């Protein structure tokens, strides 16, 4: 049988689907079939790197059975990067080959991927089989492809439909309708090592195979691995399939981690055979675990996320263990338990090797060929009307009654770790954040319309440049003085580590830059990571450095109390209600006392009958202990006094900068130092949880509300808010960008590390720490 296999993905940027199609081509060829693979091909040149976000293609020889279809582009799709051909050359090449190739059957893989698979499905002149690989729960994309792009009509032209897993079948039936045969991806048992696995080493050998993408779960694994080593387990992690450059944005502590880079099949089989455990912590979007079947063939059990696509492959507790996706603590605990139980790993290894025969290529290929034969033997419609309806896709080619799309229950498992927040709660949370940000921007636009752009622009133009530059300089000096305060705190908290003023200043600048450009307080973990990285012991020092931020927070509260007192005294808000002023002033002091006393109030006693209450108390107690650890600087009167003086001096410089801007706009006759204190108080209180980068919109609203109480008009107050925020952002960029470049990191790298900076502590490590305490 002459078979034309069609793949929409680049041959030189191989992924799971591409490798499956290649293996199918080789297996069918070995069984005596005449096979051609129609797929895009990217040469290794500059144009390929530009069109794939800097990623180079693999240098692979052109096999005899490959018909190249031109270049591809790297596009974001389903949480990963899809390398698809979108050019007119690819369209014409597919049409020409299908028209002149003399095929008995055409097998289109991923018919829902543009444009090669679309064209092949639409214009194939011979019986056509389609294999659906993707798994997606996105209603937006599903409806766009199924309805907007006419996928249902297009797929009616397929003689047979195959799904590689229950997850892929769920996606296809949910959005496109139709009937699907379940034929899994195959694995080459002949290529897998057959000898006994290497003797267990003193270190647990973990292997990750895949691209360095967030969807693949590598950041989750790295956090779990750090926690595993912190719990006293000697372990090594090998990352295969990604380069050092791709892994580094996720890597905090390189100790014990080896990046093997991109490996060929022989190297991959060797790594799989030598590993004690394969770890596949994907977050979702996987329809089939090909890397799991390869690990099983090599006799290596797996620890994988319990997502729909993996549950078809891994038998939980038999040839591997399923863990909640995106939960580094659960993954770390599972790895810890398996590290201490080599006999269990050995039993799972034997079961994995035996179970791999379910996916052997000869068995899979026989099912595929049987599907080809059914497609070829299918009779043509009897009447001309039916032939036209089938040819145009308005009736299914398989001759059966139409099977429309149907609403199906979710096939994602409900783990306890994920049940804490329902999908409705996640959607509501995202909607609230988006709604708040949109509301802030909308109110800003409304204010601009009411106040008039002309009047605001005139107020801005009237600002004296010299005073604006002086305010900018004061902001820059304030940042350096603030870093000196943090340096004193760090020296007290890390007496045995090398902490330098230069590193602290650089981290402070970078933290301000991240806070100014992201709609969340990612500046704090960013600067903590920079300092911990410079000490050379990230895993041990990062929790301590994060704790030192508490000291600065407390000093910031003291500064806000002073500013608030000045504001209330000058604006007359509490005139005649001095008791309220005393309460407002003492509130932060009471909070500080509660922080110090809380761990003693929450000492462990008898276990509560209410498990959740007990867990909550333990969580709060741990947080309070960490807060107290950040107050170590105040044990040394000299260091504590220096940190307090420098931190409050930094606030004083910011206060003076706010006043200088009032002078620049000619508002100092109405609003003096008291108004400047009120502005600084308001913009910092409203920025506790910013919903937009730099708290845009809310910042200006706070300035208008405060300055109006001092008799400043709305237009001038809004202009003041604009120019004050511009000075703050200019300070962040001027100081932060050079610091970021000197650190040798990009904005994207630091963002990824900040998002995954929260340390993970396993139960064993927590018990050991508590016993030592």
C-alpha positions as CSV (number, residue, x, y, z in Angstrom):
1,X,0.0,0.0,0.0
2,X,1.3,3.5,-0.9
3,X,0.7,5.8,2.1
4,X,1.1,9.5,2.3
5,X,1.7,10.7,5.9
6,X,1.0,14.4,6.4
7,X,2.5,16.3,9.5
8,X,1.9,20.0,10.0
9,X,5.0,20.3,12.2
10,X,8.6,21.0,11.3
11,X,10.8,18.0,10.9
12,X,13.8,19.8,12.3
13,X,12.0,21.2,15.3
14,X,10.7,17.8,16.4
15,X,8.0,17.4,19.0
16,X,5.8,14.6,20.2
17,X,3.5,14.5,17.1
18,X,6.4,14.8,14.7
19,X,8.4,11.9,16.3
20,X,5.2,9.8,16.3
21,X,4.7,10.3,12.6
22,X,8.4,9.6,11.8
23,X,8.3,6.3,13.8
24,X,5.0,5.3,12.1
25,X,6.7,5.9,8.7
26,X,9.6,3.7,9.6
27,X,7.4,1.0,11.0
28,X,5.2,0.9,7.9
29,X,8.2,0.9,5.7
30,X,9.6,-2.0,7.6
31,X,6.3,-3.9,7.0
32,X,6.7,-3.5,3.3
33,X,4.5,-0.4,2.6
34,X,5.6,2.4,0.3
35,X,5.5,5.5,2.6
36,X,6.1,9.2,2.0
37,X,6.1,11.8,4.8
38,X,5.0,15.3,3.9
39,X,6.3,17.7,6.5
40,X,7.9,21.2,6.7
41,X,11.7,21.3,6.9
42,X,13.7,24.3,8.4
43,X,17.4,24.5,7.5
44,X,19.8,25.7,10.3
45,X,20.3,29.3,9.3
46,X,19.6,32.8,10.7
47,X,16.1,33.0,9.2
48,X,15.1,29.9,11.1
49,X,16.3,31.3,14.4
50,X,14.5,34.6,13.8
51,X,11.2,32.9,12.9
52,X,11.5,30.6,16.0
53,X,12.3,33.2,18.7
54,X,16.0,32.5,18.7
55,X,15.8,28.7,18.8
56,X,17.9,26.8,16.4
57,X,16.6,23.7,14.5
58,X,18.2,20.3,14.9
59,X,20.6,19.4,12.2
60,X,19.0,16.3,10.9
61,X,19.7,14.5,7.6
62,X,16.9,14.5,5.0
63,X,15.6,10.9,4.8
64,X,14.5,9.4,1.5
65,X,10.9,9.2,2.5
66,X,10.5,12.9,3.4
67,X,8.9,15.4,1.1
68,X,9.8,18.9,2.5
69,X,7.1,21.5,2.5
70,X,9.2,24.6,3.3
71,X,9.8,26.7,6.4
72,X,7.8,27.1,9.6
73,X,7.1,29.8,12.2
74,X,7.1,29.3,15.9
75,X,3.7,30.1,17.3
76,X,2.3,30.0,20.8
77,X,-0.4,27.3,21.0
78,X,-2.0,25.4,23.9
79,X,0.7,26.6,26.3
80,X,3.6,25.5,24.1
81,X,5.2,26.5,20.8
82,X,3.9,25.0,17.6
83,X,6.2,25.1,14.5
84,X,3.8,25.4,11.6
85,X,4.1,26.1,7.9
86,X,1.9,29.0,6.9
87,X,3.3,30.0,3.5
88,X,1.8,29.7,0.0
89,X,4.7,27.4,-0.9
90,X,3.6,24.9,1.7
91,X,0.0,24.9,0.3
92,X,1.1,24.4,-3.3
93,X,3.6,21.7,-2.3
94,X,0.9,19.7,-0.5
95,X,-1.6,20.0,-3.3
96,X,1.0,19.1,-5.9
97,X,2.2,16.0,-4.0
98,X,-1.2,14.7,-3.2
99,X,-2.4,15.2,-6.8
100,X,0.7,13.5,-8.4
101,X,1.8,11.1,-5.6
102,X,-0.3,8.1,-6.6
103,X,-1.2,7.3,-3.0
104,X,-3.7,4.6,-2.0
105,X,-4.5,6.4,1.3
106,X,-3.5,9.7,2.9
107,X,-3.1,9.9,6.7
108,X,-3.3,13.4,8.0
109,X,-2.0,14.0,11.5
110,X,-3.5,16.8,13.6
111,X,-6.2,17.9,11.1
112,X,-7.0,20.9,13.3
113,X,-3.5,22.5,12.8
114,X,-3.0,25.1,10.1
115,X,-2.4,25.1,7.2
116,X,-0.8,22.0,5.8
117,X,-3.2,19.6,7.5
118,X,-6.2,21.7,6.5
119,X,-5.2,21.7,2.9
120,X,-4.5,18.0,2.9
121,X,-7.8,17.1,4.4
122,X,-9.7,19.4,2.0
123,X,-8.0,18.4,-1.2
124,X,-7.0,14.8,-0.8
125,X,-8.2,12.9,-3.9
126,X,-8.0,9.5,-2.2
127,X,-9.4,7.9,1.0
128,X,-8.2,9.9,3.9
129,X,-7.6,9.1,7.6
130,X,-7.1,11.7,10.3
131,X,-5.4,11.3,13.6
132,X,-6.2,13.7,16.4
133,X,-3.5,14.3,19.0
134,X,-4.4,17.4,20.8
135,X,-6.2,17.8,24.1
136,X,-7.8,21.2,25.0
137,X,-10.5,22.4,27.2
138,X,-10.6,25.9,25.8
139,X,-14.1,26.7,24.8
140,X,-13.0,29.8,22.9
141,X,-10.5,28.1,20.6
142,X,-12.8,25.0,20.3
143,X,-15.7,27.1,19.1
144,X,-13.5,29.3,16.8
145,X,-12.0,26.3,15.1
146,X,-15.2,24.2,15.0
147,X,-17.6,27.0,14.0
148,X,-15.7,30.0,12.8
149,X,-13.3,28.1,10.6
150,X,-15.6,25.3,9.5
151,X,-13.7,22.4,11.0
152,X,-16.8,20.3,11.4
153,X,-17.5,20.4,7.7
154,X,-13.8,19.8,6.9
155,X,-13.6,16.7,9.1
156,X,-16.7,15.2,7.5
157,X,-14.4,14.6,4.5
158,X,-12.3,12.1,6.6
159,X,-13.0,8.4,5.9
160,X,-11.8,7.4,9.3
161,X,-10.9,9.3,12.5
162,X,-8.3,8.2,15.1
163,X,-7.7,9.6,18.5
164,X,-4.4,8.8,20.3
165,X,-6.0,8.8,23.8
166,X,-9.2,9.3,25.7
167,X,-8.1,12.9,26.2
168,X,-7.8,13.5,22.5
169,X,-11.1,11.8,21.8
170,X,-12.8,13.9,24.4
171,X,-11.5,17.1,22.7
172,X,-12.6,16.0,19.2
173,X,-16.0,14.7,20.3
174,X,-16.6,17.8,22.4
175,X,-15.9,20.4,19.7
176,X,-16.1,18.6,16.3
177,X,-18.4,15.6,16.7
178,X,-17.8,12.4,14.8
179,X,-16.7,8.9,15.7
180,X,-13.1,8.0,16.7
181,X,-11.1,4.9,17.0
182,X,-8.7,4.8,19.9
183,X,-5.2,3.9,18.8
184,X,-2.3,5.0,21.1
185,X,1.1,6.3,20.1
186,X,3.7,3.6,19.7
187,X,7.1,3.0,21.3
188,X,10.0,1.2,19.7
189,X,10.7,-1.7,22.1
190,X,13.6,-2.9,19.9
191,X,15.5,0.4,20.4
192,X,15.0,0.3,24.2
193,X,17.9,-1.1,26.4
194,X,17.0,-4.7,27.4
195,X,19.7,-5.4,30.0
196,X,19.4,-4.9,33.8
197,X,19.2,-1.4,35.0
198,X,22.4,0.0,36.7
199,X,22.9,-0.7,40.3
200,X,21.3,1.9,42.6
201,X,23.7,4.7,43.4
202,X,24.0,6.6,46.7
203,X,22.2,9.5,44.9
204,X,18.6,9.3,43.6
205,X,18.8,9.7,39.8
206,X,16.0,11.8,38.4
207,X,15.4,12.6,34.7
208,X,13.3,15.2,33.0
209,X,12.8,15.0,29.2
210,X,11.2,17.8,27.4
211,X,11.3,21.4,26.4
212,X,12.0,24.1,29.0
213,X,8.4,25.4,29.0
214,X,6.2,26.4,31.9
215,X,3.5,24.0,30.5
216,X,6.0,21.1,30.9
217,X,6.3,21.8,34.6
218,X,10.0,22.3,34.8
219,X,9.8,25.2,37.3
220,X,7.6,23.0,39.5
221,X,10.1,20.2,39.4
222,X,13.1,22.4,40.2
223,X,11.4,23.7,43.3
224,X,10.5,20.2,44.4
225,X,14.1,19.1,43.7
226,X,15.5,21.9,45.9
227,X,13.1,20.9,48.7
228,X,14.1,17.3,48.3
229,X,17.8,18.0,48.7
230,X,17.0,20.4,51.6
231,X,15.2,17.4,53.3
232,X,18.5,15.5,53.3
233,X,18.0,13.3,50.2
234,X,21.1,13.0,48.0
235,X,19.7,13.4,44.5
236,X,20.8,14.3,40.9
237,X,18.5,15.8,38.3
238,X,19.3,15.5,34.6
239,X,17.4,17.8,32.2
240,X,17.3,16.5,28.7
241,X,15.8,18.2,25.7
242,X,16.6,21.8,26.7
243,X,19.8,23.9,26.7
244,X,21.5,25.7,29.5
245,X,20.2,29.0,28.1
246,X,16.6,27.7,28.1
247,X,16.8,26.2,31.6
248,X,18.6,29.1,33.4
249,X,15.5,31.3,33.7
250,X,13.9,28.7,35.9
251,X,17.0,27.6,37.8
252,X,17.7,29.1,41.2
253,X,20.2,26.7,42.6
254,X,22.3,24.7,40.1
255,X,23.6,22.3,42.7
256,X,22.8,18.7,41.7
257,X,21.2,19.8,38.4
258,X,22.8,18.7,35.1
259,X,21.5,20.1,31.8
260,X,22.2,17.5,29.1
261,X,20.9,19.7,26.3
262,X,19.3,18.3,23.2
263,X,20.0,14.6,22.9
264,X,19.6,12.1,20.0
265,X,17.7,8.9,20.4
266,X,20.6,6.8,21.5
267,X,21.5,9.3,24.2
268,X,17.9,9.5,25.3
269,X,17.5,5.8,25.7
270,X,20.8,5.7,27.7
271,X,19.5,8.4,30.1
272,X,16.1,6.7,30.4
273,X,17.8,3.4,31.2
274,X,20.2,4.9,33.8
275,X,17.5,6.9,35.7
276,X,15.9,5.7,38.8
277,X,12.8,7.8,38.1
278,X,11.4,9.8,35.2
279,X,9.6,12.9,36.3
280,X,6.9,14.4,34.0
281,X,5.3,17.3,35.9
282,X,3.3,18.8,33.0
283,X,0.6,21.3,34.0
284,X,-1.8,20.3,31.3
285,X,-2.5,20.3,27.6
286,X,-0.9,16.9,27.1
287,X,-3.0,14.3,25.2
288,X,-0.5,11.4,25.5
289,X,2.6,10.7,27.5
290,X,5.1,9.4,24.8
291,X,8.0,10.1,27.1
292,X,6.3,7.8,29.7
293,X,6.0,4.9,27.3
294,X,9.7,5.3,26.4
295,X,10.6,5.3,30.0
296,X,8.6,2.2,30.6
297,X,10.3,0.5,27.7
298,X,13.6,1.2,29.4
299,X,12.4,-0.2,32.7
300,X,12.1,3.2,34.4
301,X,9.0,4.1,36.5
302,X,7.6,7.6,36.4
303,X,6.3,10.2,38.7
304,X,3.9,12.3,36.6
305,X,1.1,14.8,36.9
306,X,-2.3,13.2,37.2
307,X,-3.6,15.0,34.1
308,X,-6.0,13.4,31.6
309,X,-3.4,12.7,28.9
310,X,-1.1,10.8,31.3
311,X,-3.8,8.7,33.0
312,X,-4.2,6.7,29.9
313,X,-0.6,5.6,30.0
314,X,0.5,5.4,33.7
315,X,-1.1,3.0,36.1
316,X,-1.0,4.7,39.4
317,X,0.9,2.7,42.0
318,X,1.9,0.0,39.4
319,X,4.4,1.5,37.0
320,X,4.5,5.0,38.5
321,X,2.8,7.5,40.7
322,X,0.4,10.3,39.8
323,X,0.6,13.6,41.7
324,X,-1.5,16.8,41.6
325,X,-0.3,19.0,38.7
326,X,1.4,22.2,39.7
327,X,1.9,21.2,43.3
328,X,5.7,21.2,44.0
329,X,5.2,20.1,47.6
330,X,3.2,17.0,46.7
331,X,5.7,16.2,44.0
332,X,8.6,16.6,46.4
333,X,6.9,14.4,49.1
334,X,6.3,11.7,46.5
335,X,10.0,11.8,45.4
336,X,11.1,11.7,49.0
337,X,9.0,8.6,49.8
338,X,10.3,6.8,46.7
339,X,13.9,7.8,47.4
340,X,13.6,5.9,50.8
341,X,11.9,2.9,49.2
342,X,14.2,1.3,46.6
343,X,12.2,-2.0,46.6
344,X,9.1,-0.2,45.6
345,X,11.0,1.4,42.8
346,X,12.3,-2.0,41.7
347,X,8.7,-3.4,41.6
348,X,7.5,-0.5,39.6
349,X,10.4,-0.9,37.2
350,X,9.5,-4.5,36.4
351,X,5.9,-3.6,35.9
352,X,6.8,-0.7,33.7
353,X,8.9,-2.9,31.4
354,X,6.1,-5.5,31.1
355,X,3.4,-3.0,30.5
356,X,5.3,-1.2,27.7
357,X,4.2,-4.0,25.3
358,X,0.7,-2.3,25.2
359,X,2.3,0.4,23.1
360,X,4.7,-1.7,20.9
361,X,4.9,-0.3,17.4
362,X,4.1,-3.6,15.6
363,X,0.8,-3.8,17.5
364,X,0.0,-0.1,16.9
365,X,0.9,-0.2,13.2
366,X,-1.4,-3.2,12.7
367,X,-4.3,-1.3,14.0
368,X,-3.4,1.7,11.8
369,X,-3.1,-0.4,8.7
370,X,-6.5,-2.0,9.5
371,X,-8.0,1.5,9.6
372,X,-6.4,2.2,6.2
373,X,-8.0,-0.9,4.7
374,X,-11.4,0.1,6.1
375,X,-11.0,3.6,4.5
376,X,-9.9,2.1,1.1
377,X,-12.7,-0.4,1.1
378,X,-15.5,2.1,1.9
379,X,-17.9,2.2,-1.0
380,X,-18.7,5.5,-2.8
381,X,-22.1,7.1,-2.3
382,X,-24.8,5.6,-4.6
383,X,-26.4,8.8,-5.9
384,X,-25.0,12.0,-7.4
385,X,-26.6,14.1,-4.7
386,X,-25.0,12.0,-2.0
387,X,-21.6,12.2,-3.7
388,X,-21.8,16.0,-3.9
389,X,-22.8,16.2,-0.2
390,X,-19.9,14.0,0.8
391,X,-17.4,15.8,-1.5
392,X,-18.3,19.2,0.0
393,X,-18.3,17.9,3.6
394,X,-21.9,18.5,4.3
395,X,-22.4,14.8,5.0
396,X,-19.9,12.4,6.8
397,X,-17.8,10.4,4.3
398,X,-18.0,7.3,6.6
399,X,-21.7,6.9,5.6
400,X,-23.0,6.8,9.1
401,X,-25.5,9.3,10.6
402,X,-24.0,12.6,11.6
403,X,-22.6,12.6,15.2
404,X,-22.8,16.2,16.4
405,X,-20.6,17.7,19.1
406,X,-21.8,17.1,22.6
407,X,-21.3,18.5,26.0
408,X,-19.1,16.0,28.0
409,X,-18.2,16.0,31.6
410,X,-14.6,16.9,32.4
411,X,-12.1,14.0,32.4
412,X,-9.6,15.9,34.6
413,X,-9.2,14.2,38.0
414,X,-10.2,16.0,41.1
415,X,-7.2,16.1,43.4
416,X,-7.6,17.4,46.9
417,X,-4.9,20.0,46.3
418,X,-6.8,21.4,43.4
419,X,-10.2,21.1,45.0
420,X,-9.4,23.9,47.4
421,X,-10.2,26.4,44.6
422,X,-13.0,25.4,42.2
423,X,-12.9,26.5,38.6
424,X,-15.7,29.0,39.4
425,X,-13.5,30.5,42.1
426,X,-10.5,30.7,39.8
427,X,-12.6,32.4,37.1
428,X,-14.1,34.8,39.6
429,X,-10.7,35.7,40.9
430,X,-9.4,36.4,37.4
431,X,-12.5,38.3,36.5
432,X,-12.2,40.4,39.7
433,X,-8.6,41.4,38.9
434,X,-9.4,42.2,35.3
435,X,-12.5,44.1,36.3
436,X,-10.6,46.1,38.9
437,X,-7.9,47.0,36.4
438,X,-10.4,47.9,33.8
439,X,-12.3,50.0,36.3
440,X,-9.2,51.9,37.3
441,X,-8.3,52.6,33.7
442,X,-11.9,53.5,32.9
443,X,-12.1,56.0,35.8
444,X,-8.8,57.5,34.6
445,X,-10.2,57.9,31.1
446,X,-13.5,59.4,32.6
447,X,-11.4,61.8,34.6
448,X,-9.4,62.9,31.6
449,X,-12.7,63.6,29.7
450,X,-14.2,65.5,32.6
451,X,-11.1,67.6,33.4
452,X,-10.1,68.1,29.8
453,X,-6.9,67.1,28.2
454,X,-6.0,70.6,27.2
455,X,-6.0,71.9,30.8
456,X,-4.0,68.9,32.1
457,X,-1.4,69.3,29.3
458,X,-1.1,73.0,30.1
459,X,-0.6,72.2,33.8
460,X,2.1,69.7,32.9
461,X,3.9,72.1,30.5
462,X,3.9,74.8,33.1
463,X,6.0,72.6,35.4
464,X,9.5,74.0,36.0
465,X,12.1,71.5,34.6
466,X,14.8,72.3,37.1
467,X,12.5,71.4,40.0
468,X,11.3,68.2,38.2
469,X,15.0,67.2,37.7
470,X,15.7,67.9,41.4
471,X,12.7,65.7,42.4
472,X,14.0,62.9,40.1
473,X,17.5,63.2,41.7
474,X,16.0,63.0,45.2
475,X,14.1,59.8,44.2
476,X,17.3,58.2,43.0
477,X,19.2,59.1,46.2
478,X,16.3,57.8,48.2
479,X,16.6,54.4,46.5
480,X,20.3,54.2,47.4
481,X,19.7,55.1,51.0
482,X,16.9,52.5,51.2
483,X,19.4,49.8,50.0
484,X,21.7,50.8,52.8
485,X,19.0,50.2,55.3
486,X,18.4,46.7,53.8
487,X,22.1,46.0,53.8
488,X,22.2,46.5,57.6
489,X,19.2,44.1,58.0
490,X,20.9,41.5,55.7
491,X,24.2,41.7,57.6
492,X,22.4,40.9,60.8
493,X,20.3,38.1,59.4
494,X,23.1,36.4,57.4
495,X,26.2,36.7,59.6
496,X,28.0,33.8,58.0
497,X,27.4,34.9,54.4
498,X,29.1,37.4,52.2
499,X,26.7,40.3,51.7
500,X,28.0,43.3,49.8
501,X,26.6,46.8,49.5
502,X,26.9,46.7,45.8
503,X,24.7,43.6,45.5
504,X,22.1,45.0,47.9
505,X,21.9,48.2,45.9
506,X,21.6,46.4,42.6
507,X,18.9,44.1,44.0
508,X,17.0,47.1,45.3
509,X,17.1,48.9,42.0
510,X,15.9,45.7,40.2
511,X,13.1,45.2,42.7
512,X,11.8,48.7,42.1
513,X,12.0,48.1,38.3
514,X,9.9,44.9,38.6
515,X,7.3,46.6,40.8
516,X,7.0,49.4,38.4
517,X,6.4,47.3,35.3
518,X,4.3,44.4,36.6
519,X,0.7,44.4,38.0
520,X,1.7,42.6,41.2
521,X,4.3,42.9,44.0
522,X,7.0,40.8,42.2
523,X,9.6,43.4,43.1
524,X,10.0,41.8,46.6
525,X,10.8,38.2,45.5
526,X,12.9,39.6,42.7
527,X,15.3,41.6,44.9
528,X,15.4,38.7,47.4
529,X,16.4,36.3,44.7
530,X,19.2,38.6,43.5
531,X,20.7,38.9,46.9
532,X,20.4,35.2,47.7
533,X,21.9,34.4,44.3
534,X,24.9,36.6,45.1
535,X,25.5,34.9,48.4
536,X,26.2,31.7,46.5
537,X,23.8,29.6,48.5
538,X,20.3,30.3,47.1
539,X,18.4,27.4,48.6
540,X,19.6,28.0,52.2
541,X,19.6,31.8,52.1
542,X,16.5,32.7,50.1
543,X,14.0,32.0,52.9
544,X,16.1,34.1,55.3
545,X,16.4,37.0,52.7
546,X,12.6,36.9,52.2
547,X,12.3,37.2,56.0
548,X,14.5,40.3,56.1
549,X,11.9,42.1,54.0
550,X,9.7,42.0,57.1
551,X,12.1,44.4,58.9
552,X,11.8,46.9,56.1
553,X,8.1,46.5,56.1
554,X,7.9,47.3,59.8
555,X,10.1,50.4,59.3
556,X,7.8,51.4,56.4
557,X,4.8,51.1,58.7
558,X,6.6,53.4,61.2
559,X,7.2,55.9,58.3
560,X,3.6,55.7,57.2
561,X,2.5,56.4,60.8
562,X,4.6,59.5,60.8
563,X,3.3,60.6,57.4
564,X,-0.3,59.9,58.5
565,X,0.1,61.9,61.7
566,X,1.4,64.8,59.7
567,X,-1.4,64.5,57.2
568,X,-4.1,64.3,59.8
569,X,-2.6,67.2,61.7
570,X,-2.4,69.5,58.7
571,X,-5.6,68.7,56.9
572,X,-7.7,68.9,60.1
573,X,-9.5,65.6,59.4
574,X,-9.4,64.6,63.2
575,X,-9.9,68.1,64.6
576,X,-12.1,67.6,67.7
577,X,-11.6,63.8,67.6
578,X,-8.1,63.4,69.1
579,X,-9.0,60.0,70.5
580,X,-9.4,58.6,66.9
581,X,-6.0,60.1,66.0
582,X,-4.4,58.2,68.9
583,X,-6.0,54.9,67.8
584,X,-4.9,55.4,64.2
585,X,-1.4,56.1,65.4
586,X,-1.2,53.1,67.8
587,X,-2.7,50.6,65.4
588,X,0.6,49.7,63.7
589,X,2.2,49.4,67.1
590,X,-0.5,46.9,68.1
591,X,0.1,44.9,64.9
592,X,3.8,44.7,65.6
593,X,3.2,43.5,69.2
594,X,0.8,40.8,67.8
595,X,3.5,39.7,65.3
596,X,6.0,39.2,68.1
597,X,3.6,37.4,70.5
598,X,1.6,35.3,67.9
599,X,4.1,32.3,67.8
600,X,3.9,32.0,71.6
601,X,0.1,32.1,71.4
602,X,0.0,29.4,68.8
603,X,2.4,26.9,70.4
604,X,1.7,23.3,69.5
605,X,-0.6,21.5,71.9
606,X,-2.9,18.6,71.6
607,X,-4.1,18.0,68.0
608,X,-7.4,19.7,67.2
609,X,-10.3,17.6,66.2
610,X,-10.8,20.1,63.4
611,X,-8.0,19.2,61.0
612,X,-8.4,22.3,58.8
613,X,-8.3,24.6,61.9
614,X,-5.2,22.9,63.1
615,X,-3.6,23.2,59.7
616,X,-4.5,26.9,59.5
617,X,-3.0,27.5,63.0
618,X,0.2,25.7,62.0
619,X,0.4,27.8,58.8
620,X,-0.1,31.1,60.6
621,X,2.4,30.1,63.3
622,X,5.0,29.3,60.7
623,X,4.4,32.6,59.0
624,X,4.7,34.5,62.3
625,X,8.0,32.7,63.1
626,X,9.4,33.7,59.8
627,X,8.3,37.3,60.4
628,X,10.1,37.3,63.8
629,X,13.3,36.0,62.1
630,X,13.2,39.1,59.9
631,X,13.6,41.2,63.0
632,X,17.0,39.9,63.9
633,X,18.6,43.3,63.1
634,X,16.9,44.9,66.1
635,X,18.8,42.6,68.5
636,X,21.8,44.7,67.8
637,X,21.1,48.3,68.9
638,X,23.7,49.8,66.6
639,X,22.6,47.9,63.5
640,X,19.0,48.4,64.3
641,X,19.4,52.1,64.8
642,X,21.4,52.5,61.6
643,X,18.7,50.5,59.6
644,X,16.0,52.7,61.2
645,X,17.7,56.0,60.5
646,X,18.6,55.1,56.9
647,X,15.1,53.7,56.1
648,X,13.4,56.8,57.5
649,X,15.9,59.0,55.8
650,X,14.9,57.4,52.5
651,X,11.3,58.2,53.2
652,X,12.2,61.7,54.1
653,X,13.9,62.1,50.7
654,X,10.8,60.8,49.0
655,X,8.7,63.3,51.0
656,X,11.0,66.1,50.0
657,X,10.8,65.0,46.3
658,X,6.9,65.1,46.5
659,X,7.2,68.6,47.9
660,X,9.6,69.7,45.2
661,X,7.1,68.6,42.5
662,X,4.5,70.7,44.2
663,X,6.9,73.7,43.8
664,X,7.5,72.7,40.2
665,X,3.8,73.0,39.4
666,X,3.4,76.2,41.4
667,X,1.1,74.5,44.0
668,X,3.2,75.1,47.1
669,X,1.2,78.2,48.0
670,X,-1.8,75.9,48.6
671,X,-0.2,72.7,49.5
672,X,3.0,72.5,51.5
673,X,5.0,69.8,53.2
674,X,1.8,68.5,54.9
675,X,0.2,67.9,51.5
676,X,3.4,66.2,50.2
677,X,3.3,63.9,53.3
678,X,-0.4,63.2,52.6
679,X,0.3,62.3,48.9
680,X,3.2,60.0,49.8
681,X,1.0,58.3,52.4
682,X,-2.0,57.8,50.1
683,X,-0.1,56.5,47.0
684,X,1.7,53.9,49.2
685,X,-1.4,52.7,51.0
686,X,-3.3,52.3,47.7
687,X,-0.3,50.4,46.2
688,X,-0.4,47.5,48.7
689,X,-2.0,45.2,46.1
690,X,-1.6,47.0,42.7
691,X,-4.0,45.7,40.0
692,X,-2.1,47.5,37.2
693,X,1.6,48.2,36.5
694,X,2.7,51.0,38.8
695,X,-0.9,51.2,40.1
696,X,-1.8,53.3,37.0
697,X,-5.1,55.2,37.5
698,X,-5.4,54.5,41.2
699,X,-2.2,56.5,41.7
700,X,-3.7,59.6,40.1
701,X,-7.0,59.2,41.9
702,X,-5.3,59.1,45.2
703,X,-3.4,62.3,44.4
704,X,-6.6,64.1,43.4
705,X,-8.5,62.9,46.5
706,X,-5.7,64.1,48.9
707,X,-4.7,67.4,47.2
708,X,-8.4,68.4,46.8
709,X,-8.6,68.4,50.6
710,X,-5.8,71.0,50.6
711,X,-7.6,73.3,48.2
712,X,-5.9,72.2,45.0
713,X,-8.2,71.9,41.9
714,X,-8.9,68.6,40.3
715,X,-7.0,69.5,37.1
716,X,-3.8,70.5,38.9
717,X,-4.0,67.6,41.2
718,X,-4.4,65.1,38.4
719,X,-1.5,66.7,36.5
720,X,0.5,66.4,39.7
721,X,-0.3,62.7,39.9
722,X,0.8,62.2,36.3
723,X,4.1,63.9,36.8
724,X,4.8,62.3,40.2
725,X,4.2,58.8,38.7
726,X,6.4,59.7,35.7
727,X,9.2,60.6,38.0
728,X,8.9,57.4,39.9
729,X,8.8,55.3,36.7
730,X,11.8,57.2,35.3
731,X,13.7,56.5,38.5
732,X,12.9,52.8,38.3
733,X,14.0,52.6,34.7
734,X,17.1,54.7,35.1
735,X,18.3,52.8,38.1
736,X,16.9,49.4,37.4
737,X,17.7,48.7,33.7
738,X,21.5,49.1,34.1
739,X,21.4,47.0,37.3
740,X,19.5,44.3,35.4
741,X,22.0,44.3,32.6
742,X,24.9,44.2,35.0
743,X,23.3,41.2,36.6
744,X,23.3,39.4,33.2
745,X,19.6,38.7,33.2
746,X,16.7,39.7,31.1
747,X,13.4,41.1,32.3
748,X,11.7,37.9,31.3
749,X,14.2,35.7,33.1
750,X,13.8,37.6,36.3
751,X,10.0,37.6,36.0
752,X,10.0,33.8,35.7
753,X,12.3,33.4,38.7
754,X,10.2,35.8,40.8
755,X,7.0,33.9,39.9
756,X,8.6,30.7,41.2
757,X,10.6,32.1,44.1
758,X,8.5,30.8,46.9
759,X,10.5,28.1,48.7
760,X,9.0,24.7,49.3
761,X,9.6,22.7,52.5
762,X,8.9,19.0,52.8
763,X,7.5,17.5,55.9
764,X,10.8,15.8,56.8
765,X,12.7,19.0,56.6
766,X,10.1,20.8,58.7
767,X,10.3,18.1,61.4
768,X,14.1,18.3,61.4
769,X,14.0,22.1,61.6
770,X,11.5,22.1,64.5
771,X,13.5,19.5,66.4
772,X,16.7,21.6,66.0
773,X,14.8,24.7,67.1
